[in-house]
Structure formats: C-alpha cells, structure tokens
Amino acid sequence: MNTIPNILKDCRAHMEKSVEAAKHQFNSIRSGKASANMLDSVKVEAYGAEMALNQVATISAPEPRMLVVTPFDKTQAKAIEKGIRDANLGLDPAHQGGIIRVPLPSMNEERRKELAKVLHKYGEDGHIAIRHLRTHAREQLKKLEGVSEDDVKHAEKDLQKLHDDHIAKVDAAMKAKEAEIMAV
C-alpha cells in the first residue's frame, strides 16, 4: 500500500540513483589525466554483437597520459581499435603486439570548452531525471486516498526539498568536474 513515507522513500532512492548515474557519466569525460572509465562509452563489434569495451578487454592507466587496452581475445584487437576511433573521443589508438596503447593528446582550450558543453548536457540529463521523479511522486501523492490535503501539502514540500537537494548534488559534482576539465 502506498503511504506518504513510502512514496518519499522510493523517490529519495531513485533520486540518489539518478545522482550516481550523472556522476558516472561525468567520470567518462576526459580531464587532464588518464582514467580507465574514460572508455566506458566505447562499443566494440565482437562475436557478431556490439559489446561494451570492458566486456572484451581490460583497461588500465599505467601513466597519466596513456591508457593500455588488453584484449581478452587477441583476434579482437582490430575491432577494439576501430571502436575506440569511432567513439568520437579524439583518441588515436595504436596496436602493438597484442595490446592497444591509447596516448592522450594534450588538451587545448577549444577541446576543454567542448568537453564542458558535454558535461553540461550530462548535468541537464541528471536534472531532467530528478524532475521526472518529483513529478511522478507528486502524482502518486495526489492519488492517495484517506489523506488530508494538509498532509499532502506537507509531503509536497518535503518532496520539493528532496528535489532541490539532489539537483544541488548534481550541480556540485558538475562544478567539480568542470574545474578539473578547465585546469591546465
């Protein structure tokens, strides 16, 4: 049975997941140093299907400006190399003896601004997800039977506070990542 505390608890849990999803997307954006999750968005054509890169290879960052991709199956190296190139990350992988080295080019001001735009798009996606959750919870509150209007009004205020807190969390993560991107 739906009650005000249950609706708010479910909404809070889903909003937390939205914040985490936004942070995960932020981490896939390249800043100055190499990170294995920079290649999370890369898809590889392998075994007749499109797979995530981390399902066909291990990714490591042995140096601040170098990623090393080690395929589980050496015959997939060309497909992995193509997947990294096609991902529009501005990376140029090089295949050497069963491993793929991905040097990170130094970032210029223009590239930093492009990445900041992508970051803001991801941030807006996070905001939209949280707003949808608020709207859904508000609709559930209005459908409750046997609850006074005052209780619903108080619950809507709590819901708005939840919304504002989670939007602030996304904004704080976005601001931190933007500072990281813009740092020279």
N, C-alpha and C positions, 0 to 999 in steps of 0.2 A: 504494500500500500504506500502511496506517495504521501509524504508529510513535508512540511516546510524544512525541517532539519535535513531530511534525506535529499530533497531537491538541491539544497545549498551544498551539501557534502558532495554529491555527484558532480555538481557544477564546478566546485573547487578542484576536485580530482582531475576533471577534464581540462580545466584551465591550466593546471600545473603541467599536464602532458603537452599542451599547446606551447607553453613557455619552453619546455625542454626541446620540443621539435624545432622551434625557432632558433634556439641556441645551437642545436646540432647543425642546422643549415648555415648559421653564421660561421661555425668552425670549418665548414667546407670551403669558405672563401679564403683565398691565399693572403697572408700578410707577409711580412719580411722573411720569416723563417719557414723551412720545410716542415710539413706535418703529414703523417700518413693519411689522415682523414681528408686531405685536400683532394684526393682522388675518389672520394665516396660517390660522386655523381657519374663516374665513368662506367659505361656499359660496354661489354665485350661480346662479340658474336662468337660463341663457343658451343660446340656439340649440337649445332642446329638450333640454338636458342640464344636469346640475348640475356646475358648474366651480369651481375654486378662484378666489378673488378676483384673485390675482396673474396669472391667465391672461386676464382680461378688462379689467384696468386697471393703471395704475401707482400706487404708493402712496408718498407722501413725508411727511416730518415737518418742515415749514418752521419750526415754533415748538415749544417744549417741551410745549405743551398743545393742539396741533392736528395732526390728520392731514388730508392732502388726497389724495383718490382721483380720478384722472383716467381715465375710461373710454376704451378704445381706440375703441369704437363708442358715440357719444353716445346712441343709442336704448336702450342698456342701463342708463342712469343710474338709472331707477326700480327695476329688478331688483337693481342693486347696493345701492341704498339699503335695499331690503327685506331683502336678505341680511345686511347689517350689523346691522339692527334685530333680525332673527330669530336672530342668533348668540349672544344672551344675554350680551353683553359689557358691558351697561349703557351703551351708547353711543347717541346720538341724532344721526344724520347729517342734514345739510341740503343739498339740491340747489340749486346756484346756477349758472346759465349754463354747463352742460356739465361742471362739476366738482362733486364732493361734498366738503363740509367736514365733518369729524368732530371737534367740540370734545370734549376730555376733561374730564369733570366732576372736581372736586376729590374726593379720596377721604376718606371718613370712617373712623373706627376699625372700624366694623362691616364695611364693604366690604374693608378691609385683612385682617381676620380671615377673611372668606370666601375671598379670594384665597390666603391662606396655606393654607387647607384644600385648595384645588385644587392648589396647589404640592405639598403633601404626598402627594396622590393620585398626581400625576405621578411623584414621587420613588419611591413604593411600586411603581408600574408598572416603573420602571427597575430596582429591586431584584429584582422578580419575573423580569424578562427575564434578568438576570445569574444568578440562581439556577437558572433553567431551563437555561442554557448550561452551568453547572457540572455539573448532573445528567446532561445529555446527554454531556458529555466523560467523566464518571466511568463511565457505561455503556460508552462506547467503550473506555476503559482496561480494564475488566473482561473485554471480549470479545477482547482481544489474545491471540494465541497465540504460544508460544515466548518469553514474557517472564516473568521471575521475579516471585514475589509481592512481594519486597523492592522491585524496580523499580517495580511498580505502586503500592505504598505510598508511595514517594518521590514518584512522579508525582502521587498524590492530594494529598500535602502541598503540592506546587507549585501544583496546581490550586486548593486552598483559599486559598493566599496570593494567587493571581491574583484569585479571587473577592473576598477581603477588600479588596484594593487598589482594585478597580473600584467596590465598594459605597462605599468611602470617597470616591472621586472624585464619585460621585452625591451623597453627603451634603454634601460641601464645596460643590458647585455649588448645592445646595438651600439650604444655610445662607446663602450669599452672596445668593441671590435673595430669601430671606425677609427678610434685613436691609434689602435695597433696597425691598421692599414696605412694611415697617413703618416706614421712615424717613419722618418728617413733613416 
